[in-house]
Every structure is written in structure tokens, then in C-alpha cells.
Amino acid sequence: MTSMRRAEGTSLVELMISLAMGLIVLAGVVAAFLFSLKSWQEMNERGRLHLSVENAVEILKHDLRLSSGNYLIFDPQGGAEYTAISMPASTSNAQGFLTFSGGGIQWNSTVIYHVYSTGTEEQLRRTVLNSFNTSAATRQTALTALLTSGTAVSGEGATEILFSASDVSLRIIPQFPVFDGYASEVTRSPNSAFGSVTLTPGLHTIRFEVTGKNASSTGYQIGIDSVLGAPSGAGSIEAEALLPAVAASGATPAKEDMLSTGNQWSGNNQVVFPATATANYFSLQFYYDQWLESNFNYFTRNYLSVEGSDPYLTVQSREEQGAVPAWQVEAQTGSPMGANTLLNGYTIRNVISGSLINRPATMVRIQFKAPETSDLTIDSATFGLRSGQTANFSDAPVQLYFSNSTVEEGDSDGVGSTESSGPTSITIPANHHVWSNWFLCSWSVSAVPDYLVSYKVSDNSSQGYCPTWTDASSSTCSYYALGDFAGSVQDFSLQPFYAATSNSYAVPQVAAWTASGTATSRIVDTQASAPAYQQIDWISTLPSGSSASVKVRTSANSDMSGATDWASLASYSSGASLTALASERYLQYQIALQSGSPYATQPIVDNVKLTWQRPSVLTELSGYYTKGPGYGMFKVLVDNNPTVKALEVRVEATSQFNNQPVRSSARTEVKPMNTGK
């Protein structure tokens, strides 16, 4: 019997199924590979574009940081943002530092960034021109020409393509700062950067404009203390010194005394602007470049003082000058006060040695002192020039008057009377002293003669004890005689019981006041290698017979070495031209004030302004403003242009990949760091 067996193997159907399944797997693998490849290519293009953009921004930032804001040129001109920039550049030396010449950086090339379209793509280009022209108009023309041609002329520079893409954008946007004046308590801000602006020589307006207010603030007002413009080396300008405002909207700015809120405000004042709404503003006019001195800090003063809550310079008062004795008995005798001497009924003439008088005088007053344990009565007293080395007056002496109250030792003296009449006698209580009225008496410290203080002591023995100082070298310090000869011009040596003695009695001090003085300024670095000095002005109040004048000098050296001596300089009046001054970097001036008889009121000088010209420069404005519960937010404009805090640089690029856009962008804020060099 024949056996039947099943044939073994793969059927066609099974083979087809297996083949189909393999194709499906293979298609999946291929699809995954193609997707990965496409993604990798897209990521690679995105990375390439991002790296190109970031690299371009870093190169531009590097160039801009090393450049000078004084010479930047933009396109389009006058726009809110720019699409091309031209900047100066300098060659580095072997040590990596920029090349210096004439005290500043030598700008010897020009770098330009712009976007150029070839028709099929756009390119961010960097062109380096082999020269730098200080003329802004010439540089603007060169920038415009390059934007058209796209490349530097052969031999004049070289152009490189930083990167290409289907679409490239370069945006340079000035950043405008805004300041918030709100604080829970009234205080002064820290020194704040108001922004940068290019200033030409001469007059400009600075405008403070309300932009709104903090949600916590109750008002919109603005308070400005002071403003500083660098690279000017003259220091800050008190805002109140620039009043009155040249323009205002919504309110009127005024000077406000800030002493009641603390002593933070320089000059003790601010300009307050009681704004009531957004867009209210006020404008002040200032000169670039100038030294406007209204506080007189760091001045060396001789017989002048700074007075008032709103500081001004004037002749130092009699009380202030008199606080430093012009003559002291202990300096003459070389010994302290000793035992008291009874001299009732005697006239005493104390010698005031001119060689020991250390201060000049226009007016003088004399101090008389009682013993610690008994009163002293002076019946009459005079003062006058000594005749040679005698006890006699060379001419009629001045009668002394006593309108001032007596003062207990250790207490401060009151205001000294200047009356040329009044009581001629005075009783000084024990342990007290009294000053005579001020009287006219002129001397200079270069050659002061001897004087005599002559006075009659009471006949009453209980009021006739005089404090006594004995000369250590036994030199004659006084004379006395019995009787009343206080004002006599007769020969004193012929009077009864005449004697010469090495004692000095009852007169411990002589005070002097001079009607003139000087104040010498600090030395200012104008920060300009060759400033062209223009004019000097000041505000003054001059009583009849008084005067004010200023001497000015310059030097190439920071210590003023080589400058003309003050005594050899001519004086300027307010409004005078300074064009004859040598155009040297360092500046100093000296103010001279002279009071006029009868010396009841003193001359005043304030807001001394010296101006000069320098090349146009990017100026960093800063200052102090007031913060408080009712203060708003504001911005600063100069000549109607907002100040710039920095330049924001944005580079954006788009390329096409498989008909899809791939985008990348980068931004940075950068500020030229070599401005003013």
C-alpha cells in the first residue's frame, strides 16, 4: 500500500506576506532616517545661523566698547533707531593698548556696520576704512556712499561679510532712562546717571518732563538738586543757580529751602516743580563747558566767609574775625595772669606792641577784664598811636565807648556795637570782661606801629584792682600816673607818681576786623587739553563804596606750577572776556571783596561762572534729585533730544530651509568706553 506524505516548504502566500512585512519595516527605517536627517540639517542650519548672529554681535560690541561716543555716525539720520553705524577705531600697540597721541587716543581708522542686499541674499558687513576724519559731515558722506556701493573702495579699506541669510536686520536703538521720584519719606537720590548726549560748545537747555507717577505716589512733582556733565572737570552745578527757567508747562519751578528736611542737599536748596500731570515740564539753560560755583566749597579764605542757607561769599563779620585775637597780653609778656594790683585813681597806659599784632585792621575793639574776686570800674578809656618808645600819644587818641554788655568769663561774647557814642565808663563785675565798641583804626600786618590803651581806674579802692601780667624779660609793658589823664596828649612822664613797669594791666586782648579779604578757589581740571576760555560772570550785591573783583590764572600743570603769581595779575569785572587767558588745562581764580565805609553792610558775591569752549563731546549727565511721597516719574531731554543711557544693538536673521523660515536673533546693550579720550 502506497503512503501519502505532506510536502514541506514556504508557500507563495507566506513569502509574499514576509516580503510585505519587510518592506514595511524598511520603509519605517528609511522614513525615520530621512526625518532624522532633515531634523539634523534644520538644527545645523539653525545652529549655524545662531552662531553667525551671536558672533557678529560680539564683534560689533567689541568694536563699539573700544570706540568713542563723540564720533558715532548713524543712518538714517534723526531716526528713533538706526540701521547702520560708523565709529572710530584705533590700532593697538604691542602691549594691546590703544595708541595715544597728544594726551588722547589716536583714532586712525573707521569701522562701519551695515546690511547689504545682493538681490538673492542679505549680508551683514563690516568695513574698516584706513583713515578717520574728524569732520562729522565727511564721515556721514562716507557712510552714505558705502551703503550704496556695499564695499570699500580699493586701497581705502576692506569689507568683510560677517554672515549671509535670506533676510538680515541690524537695529541700533538708543535707550532713554526714566527716573522714579517716589519714596515713603523725603530724601535725596544717590548720584544718578541721567544719560548721554553730544554737546557742542555754548548754551543748551536741559528739560525735566513728567512721564507719570508710581502707583504709591500722591503727586507728579519733580525736585532737582544738582547736575553734573562729564568730562567737564568743574564739578556739579546747583540747579537753583540756573533759575529762572527758560520754559515751563503746567507749573512754575522755584527754589526751595531743604534745610528742614536734612542737610543732604548741596547748597541746602533744590529746584521744585509742582507738576500736576503727565507731560508737565520745565527747562533750564546751561553753558557747556563752564564752572558755575555757588557753594564755595574747598576755597581758601582770608577774612571772607560763606554765609546764608543759600550760600554766598561775603566779608567775614566782626564777631567772627574778632574771635581770633589780633593781640594778646600773654603773647607780649610771655607769662600768664598773676596777682591783682590795686591802682584806684591811677591812669594806666598799656603798650600794645605792633610787632605782636598778627591781623590787619579796619576796625578795632579792646577787651577789659575784672579780677576774679572784685569788680573793676573804668572811668574813661582811649586808644591811640604811641610816640616812639615813650608813654605819650603821637596825636589825639580815640575815645572808647562801652555800649556792650559785660560777659562772664567762659561765656560767648554778644554782637559788638559799632556806635561812635555811648557810655565812656563801665563797671565790670568780678570774673567778667567787656568789649569796647568797635572803632575805626587801620593797619596792615606788614609794618604795625605800637599803640597805647589808656584808661582811668575808679577812685574807689574796692573797684580799683586790676588783673596783672608781668613781662618775663622785664621789658616795659605799661606806664601809670595818679589822676585822670586817659585822653591827655601832654607828656605823661611829667604827671604825679609817674612810673614805668614791666606789668600789663586789665587788657587781655585786642580784636581787629578788616573790611577786605580774598577767597582762592580749588584748582579745576577742565579735562580739555586746550580750552578756549570765554567769559567770567557773577552775581553781586555791592553797598555804597564796596567792590568785588576776580583774578584768574591757568596752568599746564595740576599744581598750578608755572602760573602767574596773584599779585602780578590784573582783576576782572563781571561780564569780562577771558579770551586773553592762556589755553591751558588747569584753572583757578581768586575773589577779592572790599567793604565801604561806614561798613554797616558787606558786599556779597554768588554764582561765579567761568566759561570755555572745547570740541563737541559725548557728555555723561548725572545728578541728584528728590524722592518723596508726592514726587512723580520724569525723563531728561537736552535741546529737545532724550538723553541716551546706552545703545541697544539687535541683530536678526532668517534663512530658508525646505521652504520653511529658520530664524535667529541676538541683542546687547553697549556703551562706548573711550569717550572723552
BELNORPE-V323133 format. One record per pair of residues at least 24 apart in sequence whose ideal C-beta (glycine too) atoms are under 10 Angstrom apart, sorted by the first residue. I is the first residue (numbers start at 0). J is the second residue. Records with the same first field share a line. If there is no record, write none. Layout:
I=J, J
//
This chain:
37=656, 657
40=656, 657
41=656, 657, 659, 661
42=656, 661
43=656
44=164, 654, 655, 656, 657, 661, 663
45=654, 656, 661, 662, 663
46=661, 663
47=162, 164, 654, 661, 663
48=162, 163, 164, 652, 653, 654, 656, 661, 662, 663, 664
49=652, 661, 662, 663, 664, 665
50=162, 663
51=123, 161, 162, 163, 164, 167, 650, 652, 654, 663, 665
52=123, 161, 162, 164, 167, 649, 650, 651, 652, 662, 663, 664, 665, 666
53=650, 663, 664, 665, 667
54=161, 162, 650, 665
55=112, 123, 124, 125, 161, 162, 167, 169, 648, 650, 652, 665
56=123, 161, 169, 648, 649, 650, 664, 665, 666, 667, 669
57=665, 667
58=110, 112, 123, 125, 159, 161
59=84, 86, 110, 112, 123, 125, 161, 169, 171, 648, 650, 665, 667, 669
60=646, 648, 665, 667, 668, 669
61=669
62=86, 87, 88, 110, 111, 112, 125, 127, 669, 671
63=88, 110, 112, 171, 645, 646, 648, 667, 669, 670, 671, 672
64=669, 670, 671, 672, 673
65=89, 91, 97, 104, 110, 671, 672, 673
66=104, 106, 109, 110, 669, 671, 672, 673, 674
67=103, 104, 106, 616, 617, 671, 672, 673, 674, 675, 676
68=195, 196, 197, 616, 617, 618, 619, 643, 645, 646, 670, 671, 672, 673, 674, 675
69=106, 133, 135, 197, 198, 230, 614, 615, 616, 617, 618, 671, 673, 674, 675, 676
70=106, 109, 131, 132, 133, 135, 138, 197, 615, 616, 617, 671, 674
71=135, 138, 171, 197, 617, 646, 671, 674
72=109, 111, 135, 136, 137, 138, 139, 140, 141, 142, 143
73=139, 142, 171, 173, 646
74=111, 113, 139, 142, 143, 145, 146, 171
75=143, 146
76=139, 142, 143
77=640
78=171, 172, 173
79=172, 173, 175, 641
80=170, 171, 172, 173, 646, 647, 649
81=113, 169, 170, 171, 172, 173, 646, 648
82=112, 113, 114, 146, 168, 169, 170, 171
83=111, 112, 113, 114, 115, 124, 142, 143, 145, 146, 169, 171
84=110, 111, 112, 113, 142, 169, 171, 646, 648
85=109, 110, 111, 112, 113, 126, 128, 131, 135, 138, 139, 141, 142, 143, 145
86=110, 111, 112, 131, 138, 671
87=131, 132, 133, 138, 671, 673
88=127, 128, 131
89=131, 673, 676
97=673, 676
99=676
101=528, 529
102=528, 529, 584, 676
103=528, 673, 675, 676
104=673, 675, 676
105=131, 676
106=130, 131, 132, 133, 673, 676
107=131
108=156
109=138, 141, 142, 145, 151, 155, 156
110=156
111=138, 141, 142, 145, 146, 151, 156, 158
112=161, 169, 171, 648, 650
113=142, 145, 146, 149, 158, 169
114=146, 149, 166, 167, 168, 169, 170, 650, 652
115=145, 146, 147, 148, 149, 150, 158, 160, 163, 167
116=149, 166, 167
117=149, 160, 163
119=163, 165
120=160, 163, 164, 165, 166, 167, 654
121=162, 163, 164, 165, 166, 167, 168, 169, 652, 653
122=149, 158, 159, 160, 161, 162, 163, 164, 167
123=159, 160, 161, 162, 163, 164, 167, 168, 169, 650, 652
124=149, 150, 151, 158, 159, 160, 161, 162, 163, 167, 169
125=157, 158, 159, 160, 161
126=150, 151, 155, 156, 157, 158, 159
127=151, 156, 157, 158, 159
128=152, 155, 156, 157, 158
129=154, 155, 156, 157
130=155, 156
133=614
135=197, 615
161=650
162=650, 652, 654, 663
163=652, 654
164=651, 652, 653, 654, 655, 661, 662, 663
165=652, 653, 654, 655, 656, 660, 661
166=651, 652, 653, 654, 655, 660, 662
167=650, 651, 652, 653, 654
168=649, 650, 651, 652, 653, 664
169=648, 649, 650, 651, 652
170=647, 648, 649, 650, 651, 664, 666
171=646, 647, 648, 649, 650, 669
172=643, 645, 646, 647, 648, 649, 666, 668
173=640, 641, 642, 643, 644, 645, 646, 647
174=641, 642, 643, 644, 645, 646, 647, 668, 670
175=210, 634, 635, 636, 640, 641, 642, 643, 644
176=620, 634, 635, 641, 642, 643, 644, 645
177=208, 210, 211, 632, 633, 634, 635, 641, 644
178=207, 210, 221, 622, 624, 626, 630, 631, 632, 633, 634, 635
179=210, 211, 212, 213, 215, 216, 624, 626, 630, 631, 632, 633
180=209, 212, 213, 216, 218, 219, 220, 221, 222, 223, 624, 625, 626, 627, 628, 629, 630, 631, 632, 633
181=212, 213, 214, 215, 216, 217, 218, 626, 627, 628, 629, 630, 631, 632
182=213, 215, 216, 625, 626, 627, 628, 630
183=215, 626, 627, 628
184=260, 261, 626, 627, 628
185=222, 257, 259, 260, 261, 263, 625, 626, 627, 628, 629, 630
186=260, 261, 263, 264, 625, 626, 627
187=222, 224, 225, 257, 260, 261, 262, 263, 264, 265, 269, 623, 624, 625, 626, 627
188=222, 224, 263, 622, 623, 624, 625, 626, 630
189=621, 623, 624, 626
190=225, 227, 235, 621, 622, 623
191=620, 621, 622, 623, 624, 635
192=619, 620, 621, 622, 635, 642, 644, 645
193=223, 226, 227, 228, 619, 620, 621, 622, 624, 634, 635, 636, 637, 642, 644
194=618, 619, 620, 621, 634, 635, 636, 637, 640, 641, 642, 643, 644, 645
195=229, 617, 618, 619, 620, 637, 642, 643, 644, 645, 646, 670, 671, 674
196=228, 287, 616, 617, 618, 619, 620, 635, 636, 637, 638, 640, 641, 642, 643
197=615, 616, 617, 618, 637, 638, 640, 643, 674
198=228, 231, 285, 286, 287, 288, 613, 615, 616, 617, 618, 620, 637, 638
199=287, 612, 613, 614, 615, 616, 638
200=286, 287, 288, 530, 531, 533, 610, 611, 612, 613, 614, 615, 616
201=286, 287, 288, 533, 610, 612
202=245, 284, 285, 286, 287, 289, 610, 638
203=228, 282, 283, 284, 285, 286, 287, 618, 637, 638
204=241, 244, 245, 246, 282, 283, 284, 285, 636, 637, 638, 639
205=236, 238, 241, 245, 281, 282, 283, 284, 285, 620, 622, 635, 636, 637, 638, 642
206=244, 245, 246, 247, 248, 280, 281, 282, 283, 633, 634, 635, 636, 637, 638, 639, 640, 641
207=238, 244, 247, 252, 270, 272, 274, 279, 280, 281, 282, 283, 624, 633, 634, 635, 636
208=248, 249, 272, 274, 277, 278, 279, 280, 281, 282, 632, 633, 634, 635, 636, 641
209=248, 249, 250, 272, 274, 275, 276, 277, 278, 279, 280, 281, 630, 631, 632, 633, 634
210=277, 278, 280, 631, 632, 633, 634
211=276, 277, 278, 631, 632, 633, 634
212=274, 276, 277, 629, 630, 631, 632, 633
213=626, 628, 630, 631, 632
215=628
216=626, 627, 628, 629, 630, 631, 632
217=627, 628, 629, 630, 631
218=273, 274, 275, 627, 628, 629, 630, 631
219=249, 250, 272, 273, 274, 275, 276, 277, 278, 279, 629, 630, 631, 632, 633
220=250, 252, 271, 272, 273, 274, 275, 279, 625, 627, 629, 630, 631, 633
221=250, 252, 269, 270, 271, 272, 273, 274, 279, 280, 281, 624, 625, 630, 631, 632, 633
222=252, 255, 257, 264, 269, 270, 271, 272, 273, 623, 624, 625, 626, 627, 629, 630, 633
223=252, 269, 270, 271, 272, 281, 283, 622, 623, 624, 625, 633, 635
224=257, 263, 264, 265, 266, 267, 268, 269, 270, 622, 623, 624, 625
225=264, 265, 266, 268, 269, 270, 293, 294, 621, 622, 623, 624
226=270, 283, 285, 291, 620, 621, 622, 623, 624, 635
227=618, 619, 620, 621, 622, 623
228=285, 287, 288, 289, 616, 618, 619, 620, 621, 622, 637
229=526, 616, 617, 618, 619, 620, 621, 674, 675
230=288, 524, 525, 526, 527, 613, 616, 617, 618, 619, 674, 675, 676
231=287, 288, 289, 290, 523, 524, 525, 526, 527, 611, 613, 616, 618, 619, 675
232=288, 290, 522, 523, 524, 525, 526, 527, 584, 585, 586
233=288, 289, 290, 291, 292, 523, 524, 525, 526, 586, 608, 609, 610, 611
234=265, 290, 291, 292, 294, 296, 297, 521, 523
235=265, 266, 291, 293, 294, 621, 622, 623
236=283, 285, 286, 289, 290, 291, 292, 293, 606, 608, 622
237=264, 265, 266, 267, 268, 269, 270, 291, 292, 293, 294, 309, 310, 606
238=264, 265, 266, 268, 269, 270, 271, 283, 285, 622, 623, 624
239=264, 266, 267, 268, 269, 270, 271, 283, 293, 309, 606
240=266, 268, 270, 283, 285, 291, 292, 293, 294, 309, 538, 605, 606, 607, 608
241=270, 282, 283, 284, 285, 286, 291, 293, 606
242=268, 270, 281, 283, 284
243=281, 283, 284
244=270, 272, 280, 281, 282, 283, 284
245=281, 282, 283, 284
246=280, 281, 282, 283, 284
247=272, 274, 279, 280, 281, 282, 283
248=274, 276, 278, 279, 280, 281, 282
249=273, 274, 275, 276, 277, 278, 279, 280, 281
250=274, 275, 276, 279, 280, 281
251=281
252=280, 281, 282, 283
253=281
254=309
255=625
256=308, 309
257=308, 625
258=308, 309
259=308
260=625, 627
263=623, 625
264=623, 625
265=293, 294, 296, 310, 623
266=293, 294, 295, 296, 308, 309, 310
267=294, 307, 308, 309, 310
268=293, 308, 309, 310
269=623, 624, 625
270=624, 625
271=625, 630
272=630, 631, 633
273=629
274=630, 631, 633
275=631
276=631
277=631, 632, 633
279=631, 633
280=633, 634, 636
282=636, 637, 638, 639
285=608, 637
286=533, 534, 536, 608, 609, 610, 611, 612
287=610, 611, 612, 613, 615, 616, 618, 637
288=525, 526, 527, 530, 531, 533, 609, 610, 611, 612, 613, 616, 618
289=525, 533, 534, 536, 608, 609, 610, 611
290=520, 523, 525, 535, 586, 588, 607, 608, 609, 610, 611
291=536, 537, 606, 607, 608, 609, 610
292=520, 521, 523, 537, 588, 590, 604, 605, 606, 607, 608, 609
293=537, 538, 605, 606, 607, 608
294=605
295=518, 520, 521, 590, 604, 605, 607
296=520, 521
297=519, 520, 521, 522
298=517, 518, 519, 520, 521, 588, 589, 590
299=517, 518, 519, 520, 521, 589
300=516, 517, 518, 519, 590
301=359, 513, 515, 516, 517, 518, 519, 589, 591
302=358, 359, 361, 511, 512, 513, 514, 515, 516, 517, 518, 592
303=515, 516, 517, 518, 519, 590, 591, 592, 601, 602, 604
304=516, 518, 601
305=518, 605
306=601, 603
307=603, 605
309=605
310=605
311=538, 539, 540, 603, 604, 605, 606
312=516, 518, 537, 539, 547, 590, 592, 602, 603, 604, 605, 607
313=516, 518, 540, 547, 592, 594, 600, 601, 602, 603, 604, 605
314=361, 512, 513, 514, 515, 516, 545, 592, 593, 594, 598, 600, 601, 602, 603
315=512, 513, 516, 592, 601
316=414, 415, 512, 601
317=361, 362, 363, 364, 414, 415, 416, 417, 437, 510, 511, 512, 513, 514, 598, 601
318=411, 412, 413, 414, 415, 437, 510, 512
319=512
320=358, 359, 360, 361, 362, 510, 511, 512, 513, 516
321=358, 362, 363, 364, 366, 412, 415, 434, 437, 508, 509, 510, 511, 512
322=411, 412, 510
323=357, 358, 510, 511
324=356, 357, 358, 366, 507, 508, 509, 510, 511
325=351, 355, 356, 357, 358, 359, 360, 363, 364, 442, 444, 447, 508, 509, 510, 511, 512, 513
326=351, 352, 353, 355, 356, 357, 358, 363, 365, 447, 450, 452, 506, 507, 508, 509, 510, 511
327=355, 356, 357, 366, 468, 507, 508, 509
328=355, 366, 368, 466, 467, 468, 470, 476, 503, 504, 505, 506, 507, 508, 509
329=468, 503, 507, 508
330=355, 356, 357, 508
331=355, 356, 468, 470, 474, 476, 503
332=467, 468, 469, 470, 471, 472, 474, 476, 501, 502, 503
333=468, 469, 470, 471, 472, 474
334=467, 468, 469, 470, 471, 472, 501, 503
335=468, 469
336=368, 370, 371, 466, 467, 468, 469, 503, 507
337=466, 467, 468, 469, 502
338=370, 464, 466, 467, 469
339=369, 370, 371, 372, 373, 375, 463, 464, 465, 466, 467, 504, 505
340=370, 456, 463, 464, 465, 466, 467, 469, 479, 500, 502, 504, 505
341=373, 456, 460, 461, 463, 464, 465
342=375, 455, 456, 457, 460, 463, 464, 465, 467, 479, 481, 502, 504, 505
343=375, 376, 456, 457, 458, 459, 460, 461, 462, 463, 464, 465, 481
344=378, 455, 456, 457, 458, 459, 460, 463, 481, 482, 483, 496
345=454, 455, 456, 457, 458, 463, 465, 479, 480, 481, 482, 483, 484, 494, 495, 496, 498, 504
346=378, 379, 380, 381, 453, 454, 455, 456, 478, 479, 480, 481, 482, 483, 484, 485, 486, 487, 491, 494, 497
347=377, 380, 451, 452, 453, 454, 455, 456, 465, 477, 478, 479, 480, 484, 485, 500, 502, 503, 504, 505, 506
348=381, 383, 385, 389, 390, 391, 392, 396, 451, 452, 453, 454, 477, 478, 479, 480, 484, 485, 487, 491, 499, 504
349=382, 450, 451, 452, 453, 454, 465, 468, 476, 477, 478, 479, 502, 503, 504, 505, 506, 509
350=385, 388, 390, 449, 450, 451, 452, 470, 474, 475, 476, 477, 478, 499, 503
351=382, 385, 447, 448, 449, 450, 451, 452, 476, 503, 506, 509
352=385, 447, 448, 449, 450, 474, 476
353=384, 385, 442, 444, 446, 447, 448, 449, 450
354=446, 447, 448, 449
355=447, 449, 509
356=442, 443, 444, 447, 448, 449, 450, 509, 511
357=444, 447, 511
358=442, 443, 444, 447, 509, 510, 511, 512, 513
359=441, 442, 443, 444, 445, 447, 511, 512, 513, 514, 515, 516
360=439, 440, 441, 442, 443, 444, 447, 509, 510, 511, 512, 513, 514
361=437, 439, 440, 441, 442, 511, 512, 513, 514, 515, 593, 594, 596, 598
362=415, 417, 436, 437, 438, 439, 440, 441, 510, 511, 512, 513, 514, 594, 597, 598
363=397, 399, 435, 437, 438, 439, 440, 441, 442, 450, 509, 510, 511, 512
364=399, 403, 412, 415, 416, 417, 434, 435, 436, 437, 438, 440, 508, 509, 510, 511, 512
365=399, 401, 433, 434, 435, 436, 437, 438, 450, 452, 454, 506, 507, 508, 509, 510
366=406, 412, 432, 433, 434, 435, 452, 505, 506, 507, 508, 509, 510
367=399, 401, 405, 425, 427, 431, 432, 433, 434, 435, 452, 454, 465, 466, 504, 505, 506, 507, 508
368=408, 427, 430, 431, 432, 433, 465, 466, 504, 505, 506, 507, 508
369=405, 408, 425, 426, 427, 428, 429, 430, 431, 432, 433, 462, 464, 465, 466, 505
370=427, 429, 430, 431, 464, 465, 466, 467, 505
371=408, 429, 430, 431, 466
372=429, 430, 464
373=427, 428, 429, 430, 460, 461, 462, 463, 464, 465
374=405, 426, 427, 428, 429, 430, 431, 457, 459, 461, 462, 463, 464
375=425, 426, 427, 428, 429, 431, 432, 433, 456, 457, 461, 462, 463, 464, 465, 466, 504, 505
376=424, 425, 426, 427, 455, 456, 457, 458, 459, 461, 462, 463
377=401, 423, 424, 425, 426, 427, 433, 435, 454, 455, 456, 457, 462, 465, 485, 505
378=423, 424, 425, 426, 454, 455, 456, 457, 458, 459, 462, 483, 485
379=423, 424, 425, 453, 454, 455, 456, 483, 484, 485, 486
380=423, 424, 425, 435, 452, 453, 454, 455, 456, 485, 486, 505, 506
381=423, 451, 452, 453, 454, 455, 484, 485, 486, 487
382=435, 438, 440, 450, 451, 452, 453, 454, 486, 506, 509
383=440, 450, 451, 452, 453, 486, 488
384=440, 442, 448, 449, 450, 451
385=448, 449, 450, 451
386=448, 449, 451, 488, 490, 491
387=448, 449
388=449, 475
389=449, 451, 478, 490, 491, 492, 499
390=451, 453, 475, 477, 478, 479, 480, 484, 490, 491, 492, 494, 497, 498, 499
391=451, 453, 478, 487, 488, 489, 490, 491, 492, 493
392=450, 451, 453, 486, 487, 488, 489, 491
393=448, 449, 450, 451, 488
394=488
395=486, 487, 488
396=450, 451, 452, 453, 485, 486, 487, 488
397=435, 438, 439, 440, 486
398=423, 435, 436, 438, 485, 486
399=423, 425, 434, 435, 436, 438, 452, 453, 454, 485, 486
400=424, 425, 435, 436, 437, 438
401=425, 426, 427, 433, 434, 435, 436
402=434, 435, 436
403=433, 434, 435, 436, 437
404=431, 433, 434
405=431, 432, 433, 434
406=431, 432, 433, 434
407=431, 432
408=432
412=510
415=510, 512
417=512, 597, 598, 599
419=597
423=455, 485, 486
424=454, 455, 457
425=454
426=457, 459, 462
427=462, 505
429=462, 464
432=466, 505, 506, 507, 508
434=508, 510
435=509, 510
437=510, 511, 512, 598
439=514, 596, 597, 598
440=509, 511, 512
441=511, 513, 514
442=511, 513
443=513
444=511, 513
447=511
450=509
451=477, 478, 491
452=477, 485, 503, 504, 505, 506, 509
453=477, 478, 479, 484, 485, 486, 487, 491
454=483, 485, 486, 504, 505, 506
455=482, 483, 484, 485, 486
456=483, 485, 504, 505
458=483
464=504, 505
465=502, 503, 504, 505, 506
466=503, 504, 505, 506, 507
467=500, 502, 503, 504, 505
468=501, 502, 503, 504, 505, 506, 507
469=500, 501, 502, 503
470=500, 501, 502, 503
471=501
472=501
473=500, 501
474=501
475=499, 500, 501, 502, 503
476=500, 501, 502, 503, 504
477=501, 502, 503, 504, 505, 506
479=504
512=594, 598
513=593, 594
514=544, 545, 592, 593, 594, 595, 596, 598, 601, 602
515=545, 546, 591, 592, 593, 594, 602
516=590, 591, 592, 593, 594
517=548, 550, 565, 589, 590, 591, 592
518=549, 588, 589, 590, 591, 592, 604, 607
519=550, 565, 587, 588, 589, 590
520=549, 551, 586, 587, 588, 589, 590, 607, 609
521=586, 587, 588
522=552, 554, 556, 557, 558, 559, 562, 585, 586, 587
523=553, 584, 585, 586, 587, 588, 609
524=557, 584, 585, 586
525=553, 582, 583, 584, 585, 586, 609, 611, 613
526=584, 613, 616, 675
527=582, 583, 584, 586, 611, 612, 613, 614, 616, 675
528=555, 582, 583, 584, 613, 614
529=555, 581, 582, 583, 584, 611, 612, 613, 614
530=577, 580, 581, 582, 583, 584, 585, 586, 610, 611, 612, 613
531=577, 578, 580, 582, 610, 611, 612, 613
532=576, 577, 578, 579, 580, 581, 582, 583, 586, 609, 610, 611, 612
533=576, 577, 578, 580, 609, 610, 611, 612
534=571, 573, 574, 575, 576, 577, 578, 608, 609, 610, 611
535=571, 572, 573, 574, 575, 576, 577, 580, 588, 607, 608, 609, 610
536=571, 572, 573, 574, 575, 606, 607, 608, 609, 610
537=571, 572, 573, 574, 590, 604, 605, 606, 607, 608, 609
538=573, 603, 604, 605, 606, 607, 608
539=572, 573, 590, 592, 602, 603, 604, 605, 606, 607
540=600, 601, 602, 603, 604, 605
541=592, 593, 594, 595, 600, 601, 602, 603, 604
542=594, 595, 596, 597, 598, 599, 600, 601, 602, 603
543=595, 596, 597, 599, 600
544=593, 594, 595, 596, 597, 598, 602
545=592, 593, 594, 595, 596, 598, 600, 601, 602, 603
546=570, 572, 591, 592, 593, 594, 595, 602
547=572, 573, 590, 591, 592, 593, 602, 603, 604, 607
548=572, 573, 575, 589, 590, 591, 592, 593, 604
549=573, 575, 588, 589, 590, 591, 604, 607, 609
550=587, 588, 589, 590, 591
551=575, 577, 579, 580, 586, 587, 588, 589, 609
552=580, 581, 583, 585, 586, 587, 588, 589
553=577, 580, 581, 582, 583, 584, 585, 586, 587, 588, 611
554=581, 583, 584, 585, 586, 587
555=581, 582, 583, 584, 585
556=583, 584, 585
557=584, 585
558=585
559=583, 585, 586, 587
560=585
561=585
562=586, 587
565=589, 591
571=609
573=604, 607, 608
577=609, 610, 611
578=611
580=609, 611
582=611, 612
586=611
613=675
616=674, 675
617=643, 670, 671, 674, 675
618=642, 674, 675
619=670, 674, 675
643=670
644=668, 670
645=669, 670, 671
646=670, 671
//
